[in-house]
């Protein structure tokens, strides 16, 4: 089964460039969305969220303290970096994702087709906004503290919708063919 994935897979190449981006800390946690949607995958999905400030990473960690993989990876500590790099070498028991959304236009187009009816339903229920079903939807993705959001514009009006809420609504499946 192929799942619409708005996040980037974390690779050694991406991790090696964290220093160039002022990323000093990563907060790791189980990537619940991936775990729920792909139950047959034997690998544990992990989501790493970047931070430049330790206080922000600790705040995120406090929000997920019950997560079995909750951790802070300090990229200034060689042992932490080596452990992270080891996790990214295949074969591995982990499937690692980076909390950065893809720029892939196809993913955005697939999302606008797949979630169209759910977006209209969510807007009607949560915002009391009713949209013409033929209206063009422009979607971008965002991630905050491990939660994925769809940012959409309809008639130049912005809305932010948690992806998990859309996926829980009855209707279109999250399978991409």
DOVO-260874 format. One record per atom (N, C-alpha, C, CB): x, y, z; residue in three letters. Coordinates in pm, whole numbers, padded with zeros to 5 digits, always signed. Atoms other than C-alpha are relative to their C-alpha. Glycine has a CB too. Layout:
XYZALA...
***
This chain:
+00085-00118+00000UNK+00000+00000+00000UNK+00089+00123+00000UNK-00096+00000+00122UNK-00075-00125+00007UNK+00129+00342-00092UNK-00081+00107+00071UNK+00029+00041-00148UNK+00066-00101-00081UNK+00048+00628+00144UNK+00046+00138-00044UNK+00029-00022+00150UNK-00037-00138+00031UNK+00038+00997+00063UNK+00088+00051+00114UNK-00127+00091-00019UNK-00095-00041-00105UNK+00345+01119+00253UNK+00051+00141-00028UNK+00117-00099+00009UNK-00046-00137+00022UNK+00398+01494+00282UNK+00137+00029+00061UNK-00101+00096+00056UNK-00129-00025-00065UNK+00716+01457+00491UNK+00114-00065-00076UNK-00003-00050+00144UNK-00121+00050+00066UNK+01071+01391+00374UNK+00059-00114+00081UNK+00103+00113-00017UNK-00071+00109-00066UNK+01244+01063+00451UNK+00136+00053+00045UNK+00017-00126-00095UNK-00129-00045-00054UNK+01546+01129+00672UNK+00108-00096-00048UNK-00003+00007+00155UNK-00112+00079+00050UNK+01867+01009+00509UNK+00129+00051+00064UNK+00009+00007-00157UNK-00130-00044-00052UNK+02234+01029+00606UNK+00043+00131-00065UNK+00107-00108-00023UNK-00038-00123+00070UNK+02283+01301+00343UNK-00069+00122+00063UNK-00037-00010-00149UNK+00073-00110-00063UNK+02014+01519+00500UNK+00055+00025+00139UNK-00153-00031+00007UNK-00051-00013-00138UNK+02140+01450+00854UNK+00139+00063+00002UNK+00003-00137+00069UNK-00135-00055+00005UNK+02497+01537+00752UNK+00000+00152-00021UNK+00079-00068-00112UNK+00009-00144+00026UNK+02380+01886+00650UNK-00069+00080+00110UNK-00074+00022-00129UNK+00067-00072-00108UNK+02207+01974+00978UNK+00084+00115+00054UNK-00035-00096+00112UNK-00088-00106-00050UNK+02509+02176+01092UNK-00002+00125-00087UNK+00141-00051+00011UNK+00006-00112+00094UNK+02483+02394+00781UNK-00132+00077+00011UNK+00019-00049-00143UNK+00132-00061-00010UNK+02121+02475+00866UNK-00028+00054+00140UNK-00107-00099-00038UNK+00019-00047-00138UNK+02172+02581+01230UNK-00092-00089+00081UNK-00054+00140+00001UNK+00081+00094-00077UNK+01985+02272+01348UNK+00092-00060+00106UNK-00064-00112-00091UNK-00085+00047-00109UNK+02127+02184+01690UNK-00059-00119+00074UNK+00025+00111+00098UNK+00068+00107-00073UNK+01867+01943+01829UNK-00109-00061-00087UNK-00061+00054+00133UNK+00112+00068+00063UNK+01622+01686+01701UNK-00081-00064+00111UNK+00049-00107-00105UNK+00088+00073-00092UNK+01323+01561+01896UNK-00055-00118-00078UNK-00116+00092+00057UNK+00048+00122+00063UNK+01243+01202+01808UNK-00125-00051+00069UNK+00108-00107+00000UNK+00122+00058-00053UNK+00907+01036+01850UNK-00054-00100-00102UNK-00107+00110+00033UNK+00065+00091+00093UNK+00700+00756+01700UNK-00084+00084-00095UNK-00087-00108+00075UNK+00079-00070+00101UNK+00546+00881+01376UNK-00135-00073-00007UNK+00073+00003-00142UNK+00129+00068-00019UNK+00190+00783+01472UNK-00080-00013-00128UNK-00082+00074+00103UNK+00078+00006+00124UNK+00027+00868+01140UNK+00047-00115-00087UNK+00012+00132-00077UNK-00057+00106+00083UNK+00260+00635+00955UNK-00026-00137+00062UNK+00151+00022-00020UNK+00023+00125-00071UNK+00220+00366+01220UNK-00145-00048-00018UNK+00033+00017+00151UNK+00143+00033+00014UNK-00161+00378+01192UNK-00034-00038-00144UNK-00086+00118+00046UNK+00037+00022+00140UNK-00183+00396+00812UNK+00072-00118-00064UNK+00029+00125-00079UNK-00077+00109+00061UNK+00080+00130+00740UNK+00031-00105+00106UNK+00130+00053-00064UNK-00015+00097-00107UNK+00022-00139+01003UNK+00084-00121-00038UNK-00135-00047+00044UNK-00074+00118+00044UNK+00192-00407+00792UNK+00151+00022-00006UNK-00049-00044-00135UNK-00143-00030+00007UNK+00531-00231+00790UNK+00067-00047+00129UNK+00024+00154-00022UNK-00067+00050-00120UNK+00766-00417+01028UNK+00093+00102+00065UNK+00078-00124-00035UNK-00090-00102-00055UNK+00987-00109+01075UNK-00078+00102+00083UNK+00076+00072-00114UNK+00060-00101-00086UNK+00914+00146+01347UNK+00020+00137-00065UNK+00063-00003+00143UNK-00015-00134+00059UNK+00839+00488+01194UNK+00034+00103+00108UNK-00131+00040-00074UNK-00045-00103-00093UNK+01021+00772+01369UNK-00003+00135-00071UNK+00143-00031+00055UNK+00003-00136+00052UNK+00966+01143+01318UNK+00098+00084+00081UNK-00144+00060+00006UNK-00097-00089-00064UNK+01252+01383+01393UNK-00035+00144-00034UNK+00145-00034-00043UNK+00033-00141+00017UNK+01163+01749+01446UNK+00121+00085+00038UNK-00125+00040+00086UNK-00120-00079-00027UNK+01448+02005+01423UNK-00025+00122+00088UNK+00060+00045-00130UNK+00005-00120-00085UNK+01518+02280+01676UNK+00138+00065+00005UNK-00048-00035+00143UNK-00126-00071-00019UNK+01784+02549+01712UNK+00024+00029+00147UNK+00000+00131-00081UNK-00010-00034-00143UNK+01711+02614+02080UNK-00039-00120+00086UNK-00091+00120+00033UNK+00025+00114-00089UNK+01727+02354+02359UNK-00133+00015+00073UNK+00113-00014+00101UNK+00125-00019-00074UNK+01433+02509+02549UNK-00121-00042-00084UNK-00014+00145+00044UNK+00111+00038+00088UNK+01205+02455+02246UNK-00006-00152-00017UNK+00015+00068-00138UNK-00005+00147+00011UNK+01321+02095+02206UNK-00052-00064+00129UNK+00145-00048-00029UNK+00048+00053-00129UNK+01258+02034+02578UNK-00151+00017+00015UNK+00072+00068+00116UNK+00144-00024-00006UNK+00912+02187+02550UNK-00075-00104-00084UNK-00033+00143-00049UNK+00059+00103+00086UNK+00829+01952+02261UNK+00008-00136+00069UNK+00071-00005-00138UNK-00019+00128-00070UNK+00973+01658+02457UNK-00100-00014+00115UNK+00144-00011+00054UNK+00098+00003-00108UNK+00750+01749+02751UNK-00141-00033-00050UNK-00002+00134+00072UNK+00131+00027+00059UNK+00446+01733+02521UNK-00018-00147-00038UNK-00021+00087-00124UNK+00008+00139+00048UNK+00531+01377+02411UNK+00064-00098+00098UNK+00068-00013-00136UNK-00076+00079-00097UNK+00679+01236+02732UNK-00047-00145+00012UNK-00007+00065+00135UNK+00049+00139-00008UNK+00460+00923+02712UNK+00035-00081-00124UNK-00151-00001+00020UNK-00038+00069+00123UNK+00591+00836+02365UNK+00117-00093+00030UNK+00037+00102-00112UNK-00103+00099-00032UNK+00803+00520+02379UNK+00137+00033-00061UNK-00043-00137-00048UNK-00128-00037+00062UNK+01072+00674+02155UNK+00038+00146+00023UNK-00005-00027-00148UNK-00027-00142-00024UNK+01065+01031+02290UNK+00145+00021+00042UNK-00095+00056+00108UNK-00140-00028-00031UNK+01418+01169+02292UNK+00041+00133-00062UNK+00091-00114-00050UNK-00065-00115+00063UNK+01634+01470+02219UNK+00136-00048-00049UNK+00014+00122+00100UNK-00131+00030+00059UNK+01926+01416+01985UNK+00075+00132-00003UNK-00013-00065-00144UNK-00084-00121-00004UNK+02192+01677+02062UNK+00106-00017-00108UNK+00066+00021+00143UNK-00092+00013+00114UNK+02380+01724+01734UNK+00139+00052+00031UNK-00056+00073-00120UNK-00133-00042-00045UNK+02671+01874+01929UNK+00072-00112+00075UNK-00011+00122+00088UNK-00058+00115-00071UNK+02731+01537+02099UNK+00028-00109-00102UNK-00095-00052+00113UNK-00041+00095+00103UNK+02928+01302+01876UNK-00071-00135+00012UNK+00151-00020+00006UNK+00066+00129-00022UNK+02774+00990+02034UNK-00144+00003-00053UNK+00000-00035+00151UNK+00137-00014+00050UNK+02422+01116+01952UNK-00003-00004-00153UNK-00064+00131+00051UNK-00006-00006+00146UNK+02518+01190+01591UNK+00031-00138-00057UNK+00107+00101-00046UNK-00035+00134+00048UNK+02678+00847+01547UNK-00118-00096+00013UNK+00121-00055+00078UNK+00118+00084-00017UNK+02368+00675+01687UNK-00106+00031-00105UNK-00059+00018+00141UNK+00096-00039+00102UNK+02146+00873+01453UNK+00042-00054-00136UNK-00014+00154-00006UNK-00050+00048+00130UNK+02364+00789+01152UNK-00013-00152-00011UNK+00147+00042-00020UNK+00016+00146+00001UNK+02361+00420+01249UNK-00145-00041-00027UNK+00047-00059+00134UNK+00142+00030+00022UNK+01981+00426+01254UNK-00041+00018-00146UNK-00087+00090+00088UNK+00036-00032+00137UNK+01980+00554+00898UNK+00066-00092-00103UNK+00037+00142-00030UNK-00068+00092+00092UNK+02200+00279+00750UNK-00086-00125-00019UNK+00141-00039+00054UNK+00076+00124+00024UNK+01999+00000+00583UNK+00090-00122+00019UNK-00061+00001-00142UNK+00137+00022-00045UNK+01903-00258+00686UNK-00016+00054+00142UNK-00037-00150-00006UNK+00028-00057-00130UNK+01741-00096+00986UNK-00141-00038+00043UNK+00017+00153-00003UNK+00135+00028-00052UNK+01439-00155+01208UNK-00084+00127+00008UNK+00009-00066+00139UNK+00068-00128-00009UNK+01342+00209+01171UNK-00025+00057-00138UNK+00081+00099+00083UNK+00029-00077+00119UNK+01182+00422+00903UNK-00004+00144+00048UNK-00135-00046-00072UNK-00016-00134-00057UNK+01296+00777+00976UNK-00051+00108-00094UNK+00145+00026+00034UNK+00054-00114+00074UNK+01120+01095+00867UNK+00047+00128+00066UNK-00154-00005-00007UNK-00043-00131-00046UNK+01223+01457+00897UNK-00120+00093-00008UNK+00120+00054-00086UNK+00117-00088-00005UNK+00962+01715+00998UNK+00019+00121-00091UNK-00026+00047+00145UNK-00006-00102+00104UNK+01006+01909+00677UNK-00087-00052-00113UNK+00148+00030-00048UNK+00093+00043+00103UNK+00741+01898+00412UNK+00065+00000-00137UNK-00122+00088-00001UNK-00052+00012+00135UNK+00814+01792+00060UNK-00042+00120-00084UNK-00047-00130-00064UNK+00035-00104+00097UNK+00818+02050-00218UNK-00060-00062-00125UNK+00123+00085-00036UNK+00048+00074+00115UNK+00689+01782-00455UNK-00141+00047-00039UNK+00000-00151+00029UNK+00128-00052+00048UNK+00408+01939-00658UNK-00103-00111-00012UNK+00017+00071-00134UNK+00092+00112+00017UNK+00257+01595-00729UNK-00068-00037+00132UNK+00074-00121-00055UNK+00059+00032-00131UNK+00204+01530-00356UNK-00110+00100+00033UNK+00109+00001+00110UNK+00101-00104-00028UNK+00017+01860-00322UNK-00123-00020-00089UNK+00060+00141-00022UNK+00113+00023+00091UNK-00196+01782-00628UNK-00079-00124+00042UNK+00051-00016-00146UNK+00069+00121-00046UNK-00273+01430-00503UNK-00082+00030+00125UNK+00101-00113+00029UNK+00071-00035-00123UNK-00370+01573-00165UNK-00126+00080-00031UNK+00091+00081+00094UNK+00118-00080+00031UNK-00606+01826-00321UNK-00109-00086-00063UNK+00037+00116-00094UNK+00100+00091+00058UNK-00778+01546-00518UNK-00054-00096+00107UNK+00062-00081-00117UNK+00040+00102-00097UNK-00782+01289-00236UNK-00084+00056+00114UNK+00122-00067+00057UNK+00064-00056-00119UNK-00894+01519+00045UNK-00106+00106-00032UNK+00104+00059+00089UNK+00091-00106+00042UNK-01118+01752-00154UNK-00133-00004+00076UNK-00026-00010-00149UNK+00130+00012-00066UNK-01449+01623-00016UNK+00014+00014+00151UNK-00067-00134-00034UNK-00022-00009-00145UNK-01307+01591+00335UNK+00030+00144+00042UNK+00116-00093+00042UNK-00030-00141-00029UNK-01174+01949+00324UNK-00130+00080+00004UNK+00098+00060-00105UNK+00128-00071+00003UNK-01517+02080+00225UNK-00085-00036+00121UNK-00077-00032-00129UNK+00076+00045-00117UNK-01680+01871+00500UNK+00056+00061+00128UNK+00001-00155+00009UNK-00065-00055-00119UNK-01425+01987+00761UNK-00030+00150+00013UNK+00154-00025-00004UNK+00027-00144-00002UNK-01472+02353+00665UNK-00146+00029+00037UNK+00033+00063-00137UNK+00141-00020-00032UNK-01851+02323+00681UNK-00027-00027+00147UNK-00088-00091-00088UNK+00023+00039-00139UNK-01841+02151+01021UNK+00074+00090+00099UNK+00043-00144+00021UNK-00084-00070-00097UNK-01557+02341+01191UNK+00008+00151-00018UNK+00136-00055-00006UNK-00012-00144+00027UNK-01563+02683+01026UNK-00131+00062-00048UNK+00108+00024-00103UNK+00127-00044+00054UNK-01924+02704+00904UNK+00021+00073-00134UNK-00072+00092+00101UNK-00032-00055+00131UNK-01780+02777+00558UNK-00043-00102-00104UNK+00153+00036-00012UNK+00046+00089+00107UNK-01948+02629+00253UNK+00061+00047-00131UNK-00156-00002-00008UNK-00079-00032+00120UNK-01744+02616-00066UNK-00063-00067-00122UNK+00149-00046+00018UNK+00041+00058+00127UNK-01841+02559-00426UNK+00087-00124-00026UNK+00014+00104-00118UNK-00078+00123+00021UNK-01735+02196-00501UNK+00099+00007-00116UNK-00093-00114-00023UNK-00092-00015+00114UNK-01563+02313-00820UNK+00113+00099+00029UNK-00076+00045-00123UNK-00099-00101-00038UNK-01350+02568-00633UNK+00142-00060-00001UNK-00032+00058+00139UNK-00141+00042-00001UNK-00971+02541-00683UNK+00054+00006+00144UNK+00087+00091-00095UNK-00060+00005-00133UNK-00782+02438-00369UNK+00152-00001-00015UNK-00048-00126+00079UNK-00147-00004-00001UNK-00417+02533-00317UNK+00046-00049+00136UNK+00055+00146-00030UNK-00042+00063-00125UNK-00254+02309-00053UNK+00150+00011+00019UNK-00044-00147+00003UNK-00139+00018-00043UNK+00075+02334+00131UNK-00007-00074+00133UNK+00077+00139+00013UNK-00006+00074-00125UNK+00184+02123+00425UNK+00090+00071+00098UNK+00049-00145-00024UNK-00084-00054-00106UNK+00329+02231+00756UNK+00007-00101+00114UNK-00055+00137+00050UNK-00015+00089-00115UNK+00455+02051+01066UNK+00033+00084+00122UNK+00112-00107-00025UNK-00027-00066-00127UNK+00442+02177+01423UNK-00003-00105+00109UNK-00103+00113+00029UNK-00010+00097-00110UNK+00561+01959+01711UNK-00051-00138-00036UNK-00074+00051+00119UNK+00036+00134+00042UNK+00512+01641+01516UNK-00138-00015-00060UNK+00012-00091+00114UNK+00134+00003+00060UNK+00164+01730+01389UNK+00005+00060-00140UNK-00102+00076+00089UNK+00002-00048+00138UNK+00108+01768+01015UNK-00130+00077-00024UNK+00014-00118-00102UNK+00114-00084+00032UNK-00124+02043+00894UNK-00005+00026-00149UNK+00006+00133+00078UNK+00020-00049+00136UNK-00270+02131+00558UNK-00033+00147+00012UNK-00113-00080-00076UNK+00033-00142+00011UNK-00264+02499+00486UNK-00061+00016-00138UNK+00127+00094+00022UNK+00067-00013+00128UNK-00513+02577+00217UNK-00048+00144-00018UNK-00117-00098-00011UNK+00057-00130+00034UNK-00631+02886+00039UNK-00114-00026-00097UNK+00107+00098-00062UNK+00117+00007+00086UNK-00976+02908-00107UNK-00052+00143-00012UNK-00110-00099+00056UNK+00039-00139+00024UNK-01074+03240-00266UNK+00086+00096+00083UNK-00150+00021+00035UNK-00099-00082-00070UNK-00761+03392-00108UNK-00017+00001+00152UNK-00007+00141-00052UNK+00019+00008-00145UNK-00884+03300+00242UNK+00075-00123+00051UNK-00153-00008+00036UNK-00081+00113-00049UNK-00638+03083+00441UNK-00072-00079+00111UNK+00134+00051+00053UNK+00049+00089-00103UNK-00735+02784+00655UNK+00112-00098+00035UNK-00129-00076-00045UNK-00096+00101-00043UNK-00519+02545+00859UNK-00078-00116+00060UNK+00103+00059+00104UNK+00076+00118-00041UNK-00649+02191+00905UNK+00098-00110+00041UNK-00093-00049-00116UNK-00085+00114-00039UNK-00483+01909+01103UNK-00026-00118-00094UNK-00027-00041+00148UNK+00014+00112+00093UNK-00418+01623+00858UNK-00067-00119+00069UNK+00137-00041-00056UNK+00059+00113-00073UNK-00512+01368+01126UNK-00153+00013+00006UNK+00058-00008+00143UNK+00145-00019-00004UNK-00860+01521+01152UNK-00064-00032-00134UNK-00033+00144+00041UNK+00054+00033+00132UNK-00912+01492+00777UNK-00002-00151-00021UNK+00083+00068-00111UNK-00009+00143+00023UNK-00797+01133+00774UNK-00097-00080+00086UNK+00141-00047+00027UNK+00098+00067-00085UNK-01039+01044+01055UNK-00142+00014-00055UNK+00006+00056+00141UNK+00135-00019+00056UNK-01339+01175+00859UNK-00035-00115-00092UNK-00009+00135-00077UNK+00040+00104+00095UNK-01540+00915+00670UNK+00012+00052-00143UNK-00146-00048+00029UNK-00008-00041+00140UNK-01495+00917+00296UNK+00126-00052-00066UNK-00005+00151-00012UNK-00113+00037+00084UNK-01194+00910+00066UNK+00113-00060+00082UNK+00049+00121-00076UNK-00112+00064-00066UNK-00913+00675+00164UNK+00128+00076-00028UNK+00013-00145-00045UNK-00127-00067+00019UNK-00553+00792+00197UNK+00095-00082-00085UNK+00062+00031+00134UNK-00082+00084+00086UNK-00429+00545-00060UNK+00021+00071-00133UNK-00064-00140-00021UNK-00033-00061+00129UNK-00252+00681-00368UNK+00022-00113-00100UNK+00127+00092+00009UNK-00017+00105+00102UNK-00277+00471-00682UNK+00086+00050-00112UNK-00136-00047-00055UNK
***
